[in-house]
Amino acid sequence: MNGWLGDVVDIFAICGTLFGIATSLGLGVAQMNSGLNYVFGLPSSVVMQVALIAVVMGVATLSVLSGVDKGVRRLSELNLVLAICLMLFVLIAGPTLFLLRAYVQNFGLYLDHFFVRTFTLYAYEPRAWMADWTLFYWAWWIAWSPFVGMFIARISRGRTVREFLIGVLLVPSGFTFLWMTVFGNTAMSFDMAQAAGAISNAVQTDLSTALFRFLEYLPGTAVTSTLAIALVAVFFVTSADSGSLVIDTLASGGAEDTPRWQRIYWCVLQGLAAALLLLAGGLGALQAATLVAALPFAIIMILACFGLARQMGADLRGEAVETEAAPLREQLKRILA
């Protein structure tokens, strides 16, 4: 961990986190721009999206400077409250009984098709969906993994492994099922009834406008659309500020008390990367950057699994695992012995 190999892993983690967050910022400001154009009539253009990136990163910088316990925590809590309020509104105003039935059925269908979906690569019927969505999202999540892993580990200090697994894996997965059911099944229900295909057409035409076209079929469209824009904005502010803190920690060798200018530097660099990728090629450039950043870290993640098993096994036995890298000559002797 503390040798040259650990430094290489840190470099890949920094690059993966930087481009993963840049991709999120690029996609997020596109959706924010569409919402502002839809609700307030503001122009929808790359220049406007770059301006939104500047605003988001400006707020993220202020949050980073205030630290984890103040700015980051408060924005994260605000984000969660806004998300739950919007979800509950859609659940109540939408086809509630249908959604409750769909939630149970969707969960069962997912469990039933888990292995089939996991290993389906459409080898016999190639389609663009696999590359444009499945592989892209896999790469996107992998690019986020060092940032999310480091940040969750930092805020989970003092928890047991059981508490960590419940709080990080089970609870968020259950909430994701509920979120996707409420929004996805409500959209499907409307699209097959009063919308008459308008929502699915919006998805095909411009994905970033689909959410706002969907909200047209619920009461209080102006209020919910404004809330959705705020939700997207706060989400990306919290992603940017926490990501900057993690990158700063990685680049500083694990130090948590770093100079303020250093935190500002990483915030500015993230915003600059997102803006340049948008100007260079939009969504295609963002997807390509994510794939390039995630590929090396996918190999590191596999090695990290073995490292985790080794560390936890040693912990159960009450042993200490050596973290200092042995000289290269000693490593070769161990391999060839």
Secondary structure by P-SEA (a helix, b strand, c coil): cccaaaaaaaaaaaaaaaaaaaaaaaaaaaaaaaaaaacccccccaaaaaaaaaaaaaaaaaaaaaccccaaaaaaaaaaaaaaaaaaaaaaacaaaaaaaaaaaaaaaaaaaaaaaaaccccccccccccccaaaaaaaaaaaaaaaaaaaaaaaccccaaaaaaacccaaaaaaaaaaaaaaaaaaaaaaccccaaaaaaaaccccaaaaaaaccccaaaaaaaaaaaaaaaaaaaaaaaaaaaaaaaaacccccccaaaaaaaaaaaaaaaaaaaaaccaaaaaaaaaaaaaaaaaaaaaaaaaaaaaaaaaaacbbbbcccccaaaaaaaaac
